[in-house]
Amino acid sequence: MAQKNETATLVLALLITLGLVGGGTVWLMRRSGAPLGGLLQPTSQKNSDSRSDLPPAVASQPGSKLQGFADVQNIPSGSFKYGGSTSWAPLRLTVDSAVQAARPEFQLRYLGPDSGSASSGSGIRMLINDRLAFAQSSRPILESEANKAEQQGKELKQIPVAIDGIAVAVNPGLNLPGLTLAQLKAIYTGQTTNWNQVGGPNLSITPYTRPTNSGGTVELFVEDVLGGQTFGPTVEFVSTTTQAIRKLAEDPGGVYFASAPEVVPQCTIKPLPLSRQGSSFIAPYQEPLVTSSQCPAQRNRLNTDGFQQGQYPLIRNLYVVIQQNGQAEEKAGEAYTNFLLTEEGQNLIARAGFVRIR
């Protein structure tokens, strides 16, 4: 009898321990921001019109089952401020104007930061400080941002609405089949300084980038490509993608990365195929490559299938970030999200140069 009691006690203790460990793991994952993600991982999904890998936040959104802006319900009336990522600029031009025309009671007012450049971080910061109704982000919410909001008694929610990618571009005259992510890291950390080290010509490399604090694109690149390392001494900083594109057109050894819709259609630069492990290169554009001599009569278009199926190595989601306060601001953010997730919204997202998430 004593032995049976001892055995039962041991089993009970083991069950309690496993429960505590499991609960602690969930808590640690939530605190570490693991569910928030970063650059998206590959998916075997083949049907781009029925993505079973959609996050629950997308699948459960009312807008994801609607056809047009006129079908979206529970739209708050008034003027609502929003802001954030510069990668969203094409969407603000294409989608937001259509929303305003269809639903004039829902007025949108873009607001930039008081100082510094607009970015995903500045938008989320302004949202936490109650300066925006919702924010537009080209990266997931950071753990530090979630913690800051929590310290103020607030909770943030991010909802993916489109797929974007980070494209790498060079001068059109550079003869190079592509780069692996490891080679790209070596270039931007200063370990690789000549194109002949990665299968190209004997030519010095000039890596260009915007500063780390300039937006979500650079933040994601540093975190997920450089592994958190700093840029090397050979890196030259530029203030805008427009400036970088001009430099690439004149610099035979230049290289730059930015949001794919900002890079792929350009006539004066060449987007490069990339590879995770070096086994196969995936282009950010639909092959065959449209050369600079054929442009602008023809332009390169995004590799939609490669992005949706996770074949291209550097893909990410664009998010609407909402403060869950039960007030008009939350309703405005949810309404805006639902507009983007309608069939009409997804079509406009594709027209703006991004990839549908549905």
C-alpha positions as CSV (number, residue, x, y, z in Angstrom):
1,M,0.0,0.0,0.0
2,A,2.8,2.4,0.9
3,Q,4.5,1.6,-2.4
4,K,1.3,2.4,-4.3
5,N,0.8,5.7,-2.5
6,E,4.4,6.6,-3.2
7,T,3.9,5.8,-6.9
8,A,0.7,7.8,-7.1
9,T,2.5,10.7,-5.5
10,L,5.3,10.6,-8.0
11,V,2.9,10.5,-11.0
12,L,1.0,13.5,-9.6
13,A,4.2,15.4,-9.1
14,L,5.3,14.6,-12.6
15,L,1.9,15.8,-14.1
16,I,2.1,19.0,-12.1
17,T,5.7,19.6,-13.3
18,L,4.8,19.0,-16.9
19,G,1.8,21.4,-16.6
20,L,4.0,24.1,-15.2
21,V,6.7,23.7,-17.8
22,G,4.1,23.8,-20.6
23,G,2.4,26.9,-19.2
24,G,5.8,28.5,-18.7
25,T,6.8,27.8,-22.3
26,V,3.6,29.4,-23.6
27,W,4.2,32.4,-21.4
28,L,7.9,32.7,-22.5
29,M,6.9,32.5,-26.2
30,R,4.3,35.2,-25.8
31,R,6.8,37.4,-23.9
32,S,9.6,36.8,-26.3
33,G,7.5,37.8,-29.3
34,A,8.0,34.5,-31.0
35,P,4.4,34.3,-32.4
36,L,4.9,37.8,-33.9
37,G,7.2,36.4,-36.6
38,G,9.7,38.2,-38.9
39,L,10.5,37.3,-42.5
40,L,8.1,34.6,-43.4
41,Q,9.1,30.9,-43.6
42,P,8.6,28.8,-46.7
43,T,5.2,27.2,-47.2
44,S,4.2,24.3,-49.3
45,Q,0.9,26.0,-50.1
46,K,0.1,25.7,-53.9
47,N,-3.3,27.3,-54.3
48,S,-2.8,31.0,-54.0
49,D,-6.6,31.6,-54.0
50,S,-7.2,29.4,-50.9
51,R,-4.4,29.9,-48.5
52,S,-4.8,27.5,-45.7
53,D,-1.7,28.9,-44.1
54,L,-3.4,32.3,-43.4
55,P,-3.0,33.5,-39.9
56,P,-6.3,33.1,-37.8
57,A,-6.4,36.9,-37.5
58,V,-6.9,37.1,-41.3
59,A,-9.3,34.2,-41.7
60,S,-11.6,35.5,-38.9
61,Q,-11.8,39.1,-40.2
62,P,-15.2,40.1,-41.6
63,G,-13.7,41.9,-44.5
64,S,-12.0,38.7,-45.8
65,K,-15.4,37.4,-46.9
66,L,-16.7,40.5,-48.6
67,Q,-16.5,41.6,-52.2
68,G,-16.4,45.4,-52.1
69,F,-15.9,48.5,-49.9
70,A,-19.7,49.1,-49.9
71,D,-20.2,45.7,-48.1
72,V,-18.1,46.5,-45.1
73,Q,-20.2,47.2,-42.0
74,N,-19.6,49.0,-38.6
75,I,-17.8,51.9,-40.1
76,P,-17.2,54.8,-37.7
77,S,-17.9,58.3,-39.0
78,G,-15.3,61.0,-38.5
79,S,-11.7,61.9,-39.3
80,F,-9.0,59.4,-38.2
81,K,-5.3,59.9,-38.2
82,Y,-3.0,57.1,-39.3
83,G,0.7,56.7,-40.3
84,G,3.8,54.5,-40.3
85,S,5.8,52.6,-42.9
86,T,7.1,54.3,-46.0
87,S,6.7,50.9,-47.8
88,W,3.0,51.5,-47.5
89,A,3.2,54.7,-49.7
90,P,1.9,53.0,-52.9
91,L,-1.0,51.5,-51.0
92,R,-1.9,54.9,-49.5
93,L,-2.1,56.3,-53.1
94,T,-4.0,53.4,-54.6
95,V,-6.2,52.0,-51.9
96,D,-6.9,54.9,-49.5
97,S,-8.2,57.2,-52.3
98,A,-10.6,54.4,-53.4
99,V,-11.8,53.9,-49.8
100,Q,-12.4,57.7,-49.4
101,A,-14.4,57.7,-52.6
102,A,-16.5,54.7,-51.6
103,R,-17.0,55.7,-48.0
104,P,-16.9,59.5,-47.5
105,E,-18.1,59.2,-43.9
106,F,-14.7,57.5,-43.1
107,Q,-12.1,60.2,-43.4
108,L,-8.4,59.3,-43.3
109,R,-5.7,61.8,-42.5
110,Y,-2.0,60.7,-42.8
111,L,0.2,62.1,-40.0
112,G,4.0,61.9,-40.0
113,P,6.3,62.0,-37.0
114,D,7.3,65.4,-35.5
115,S,11.0,64.5,-36.1
116,G,12.9,62.0,-38.1
117,S,11.6,59.9,-41.0
118,A,8.3,58.1,-41.1
119,S,8.7,54.4,-40.5
120,S,7.0,51.3,-39.0
121,G,8.6,52.1,-35.7
122,S,7.5,55.8,-35.7
123,G,3.9,54.8,-36.6
124,I,3.7,52.2,-33.8
125,R,5.2,54.6,-31.3
126,M,2.7,57.3,-32.2
127,L,-0.1,54.7,-31.9
128,I,1.0,53.8,-28.4
129,N,1.1,57.6,-27.5
130,D,-2.5,58.0,-28.7
131,R,-1.5,60.2,-31.7
132,L,-2.8,57.8,-34.3
133,A,-6.0,55.7,-34.6
134,F,-4.0,52.9,-36.2
135,A,-0.6,52.3,-37.8
136,Q,0.8,50.8,-40.9
137,S,3.8,48.5,-40.5
138,S,6.1,46.5,-42.8
139,R,7.3,44.3,-39.9
140,P,5.8,42.6,-36.9
141,I,5.4,44.4,-33.5
142,L,8.6,44.2,-31.6
143,E,8.7,42.8,-28.1
144,S,9.9,46.2,-26.8
145,E,6.9,47.9,-28.4
146,A,4.4,45.4,-27.0
147,N,6.0,45.8,-23.5
148,K,5.8,49.6,-23.7
149,A,2.1,49.4,-24.6
150,E,1.5,46.9,-21.8
151,Q,3.2,49.3,-19.3
152,Q,0.6,51.9,-20.3
153,G,-2.2,49.5,-19.9
154,K,-2.7,49.1,-23.6
155,E,-2.7,46.1,-25.9
156,L,-1.7,46.1,-29.6
157,K,-3.0,43.8,-32.3
158,Q,-1.4,43.3,-35.7
159,I,-3.4,42.0,-38.7
160,P,-1.6,41.0,-42.0
161,V,-3.2,42.4,-45.1
162,A,-0.6,42.0,-47.9
163,I,2.6,40.2,-48.8
164,D,5.7,42.1,-49.6
165,G,9.3,41.1,-50.2
166,I,12.8,42.6,-49.8
167,A,14.4,42.8,-53.2
168,V,18.2,43.3,-53.8
169,A,19.3,45.3,-56.8
170,V,22.5,46.1,-58.6
171,N,23.8,48.0,-61.6
172,P,22.3,46.6,-64.8
173,G,25.8,46.0,-66.2
174,L,26.8,43.6,-63.3
175,N,27.1,40.1,-64.5
176,L,26.0,37.9,-61.6
177,P,23.5,35.0,-61.4
178,G,22.4,35.8,-57.9
179,L,23.3,35.9,-54.3
180,T,22.7,33.6,-51.3
181,L,21.6,35.1,-48.0
182,A,25.0,34.2,-46.5
183,Q,26.8,36.1,-49.3
184,L,24.4,39.0,-48.8
185,K,25.3,39.0,-45.1
186,A,29.0,38.9,-45.8
187,I,28.7,41.9,-48.2
188,Y,26.8,44.1,-45.7
189,T,29.0,43.2,-42.7
190,G,32.1,44.0,-44.6
191,Q,33.6,40.5,-45.0
192,T,33.1,40.4,-48.8
193,T,34.3,43.6,-50.6
194,N,34.8,42.5,-54.2
195,W,32.3,40.9,-56.6
196,N,34.8,38.3,-57.6
197,Q,34.4,36.7,-54.2
198,V,30.8,35.8,-55.0
199,G,31.2,34.8,-58.7
200,G,31.2,38.2,-60.3
201,P,33.8,40.4,-61.9
202,N,36.9,41.9,-60.3
203,L,35.0,45.0,-59.0
204,S,34.8,46.6,-55.6
205,I,31.4,46.4,-53.9
206,T,29.6,49.5,-52.6
207,P,26.7,48.4,-50.4
208,Y,24.0,51.0,-50.0
209,T,21.3,51.2,-47.3
210,R,19.1,53.5,-45.4
211,P,20.0,53.9,-41.7
212,T,18.8,51.3,-39.3
213,N,16.3,53.6,-37.7
214,S,14.7,54.6,-41.0
215,G,12.1,51.9,-41.2
216,G,10.9,48.3,-40.9
217,T,12.6,47.1,-44.1
218,V,16.1,47.9,-42.8
219,E,15.2,46.6,-39.3
220,L,14.1,43.3,-40.7
221,F,17.2,43.1,-42.9
222,V,19.5,43.6,-40.0
223,E,17.6,41.2,-37.8
224,D,16.9,38.3,-40.2
225,V,19.7,38.6,-42.8
226,L,22.6,40.1,-40.8
227,G,21.6,38.1,-37.7
228,G,21.6,41.3,-35.6
229,Q,25.1,42.3,-36.6
230,T,25.9,45.9,-37.5
231,F,26.6,47.2,-41.0
232,G,30.3,47.0,-42.1
233,P,32.6,49.9,-42.7
234,T,32.1,49.7,-46.5
235,V,28.4,50.4,-46.3
236,E,27.3,53.8,-47.7
237,F,24.1,55.3,-46.2
238,V,21.4,57.0,-48.2
239,S,18.3,58.8,-47.0
240,T,15.8,57.4,-49.5
241,T,15.3,54.6,-52.0
242,T,15.1,57.1,-54.8
243,Q,18.6,58.3,-53.9
244,A,19.9,54.8,-53.8
245,I,18.5,53.9,-57.2
246,R,20.2,56.9,-58.7
247,K,23.5,55.8,-57.2
248,L,23.1,52.3,-58.4
249,A,22.5,53.5,-62.0
250,E,25.9,55.2,-61.9
251,D,27.9,52.8,-59.7
252,P,28.9,49.6,-61.5
253,G,29.7,47.9,-58.1
254,G,26.7,49.1,-56.1
255,V,24.1,47.0,-54.4
256,Y,20.9,48.0,-52.5
257,F,17.9,46.4,-50.9
258,A,14.3,47.7,-50.5
259,S,10.7,46.8,-50.6
260,A,10.2,44.7,-53.8
261,P,7.6,47.0,-55.4
262,E,10.0,49.9,-55.1
263,V,12.8,48.0,-56.8
264,V,11.5,45.4,-59.3
265,P,9.8,47.7,-61.9
266,Q,12.7,50.2,-62.1
267,C,14.4,50.7,-65.5
268,T,17.8,51.8,-64.4
269,I,18.7,49.0,-62.0
270,K,18.6,45.2,-62.0
271,P,16.9,43.0,-59.3
272,L,18.9,39.9,-58.4
273,P,17.7,36.4,-57.8
274,L,18.3,35.1,-54.2
275,S,18.8,31.8,-52.6
276,R,18.6,30.5,-49.0
277,Q,21.2,27.8,-49.3
278,G,22.7,28.2,-52.8
279,S,20.8,25.3,-54.3
280,S,18.5,27.3,-56.5
281,F,18.1,31.0,-57.1
282,I,14.6,32.5,-57.0
283,A,14.0,35.9,-58.8
284,P,11.8,38.6,-57.2
285,Y,10.5,39.2,-60.7
286,Q,8.5,37.1,-63.2
287,E,11.1,35.6,-65.6
288,P,12.4,36.2,-68.1
289,L,14.2,39.4,-66.9
290,V,13.1,42.6,-68.7
291,T,16.4,44.3,-69.5
292,S,16.9,48.1,-69.1
293,S,16.9,48.5,-72.9
294,Q,13.4,47.1,-73.0
295,C,12.1,49.4,-70.2
296,P,9.9,51.4,-69.9
297,A,7.9,49.8,-72.8
298,Q,8.1,46.7,-70.6
299,R,8.7,46.5,-66.9
300,N,9.6,43.6,-64.6
301,R,6.7,42.4,-62.5
302,L,6.7,40.8,-59.1
303,N,7.0,37.0,-58.9
304,T,3.6,36.6,-57.3
305,D,3.7,32.8,-57.2
306,G,7.1,32.8,-55.6
307,F,6.0,35.2,-52.9
308,Q,2.7,33.5,-52.2
309,Q,4.2,30.0,-52.0
310,G,7.2,31.1,-49.9
311,Q,9.8,30.2,-52.5
312,Y,11.4,33.6,-52.6
313,P,13.7,33.9,-49.5
314,L,12.9,37.4,-48.3
315,I,9.1,37.8,-48.0
316,R,7.2,39.4,-45.2
317,N,3.7,40.6,-44.4
318,L,2.4,44.2,-44.3
319,Y,0.3,44.8,-41.1
320,V,-2.3,47.1,-39.8
321,V,-1.6,47.7,-36.1
322,I,-4.5,48.5,-33.9
323,Q,-4.8,49.5,-30.3
324,Q,-7.5,47.4,-28.6
325,N,-9.2,50.1,-26.5
326,G,-12.8,49.5,-27.4
327,Q,-13.1,53.0,-28.7
328,A,-13.6,54.7,-32.1
329,E,-9.9,54.3,-32.8
330,E,-10.1,50.5,-32.6
331,K,-13.2,50.5,-34.8
332,A,-11.4,52.7,-37.3
333,G,-8.4,50.3,-37.5
334,E,-10.7,47.3,-37.9
335,A,-12.7,49.0,-40.6
336,Y,-9.6,50.0,-42.5
337,T,-8.3,46.4,-42.2
338,N,-11.6,45.0,-43.4
339,F,-11.5,47.3,-46.4
340,L,-8.1,45.9,-47.4
341,L,-9.2,42.3,-46.9
342,T,-12.2,42.6,-49.2
343,E,-11.9,41.3,-52.8
344,E,-11.8,44.9,-54.0
345,G,-9.1,45.8,-51.5
346,Q,-7.0,42.8,-52.4
347,N,-7.3,43.7,-56.1
348,L,-6.1,47.2,-55.4
349,I,-3.2,45.9,-53.3
350,A,-2.1,43.9,-56.3
351,R,-2.5,46.9,-58.5
352,A,-0.3,48.9,-56.2
353,G,2.5,46.3,-56.8
354,F,2.2,44.1,-53.7
355,V,1.0,40.5,-53.5
356,R,-2.5,39.5,-52.3
357,I,-2.6,37.7,-49.0
358,R,-5.8,35.9,-50.0
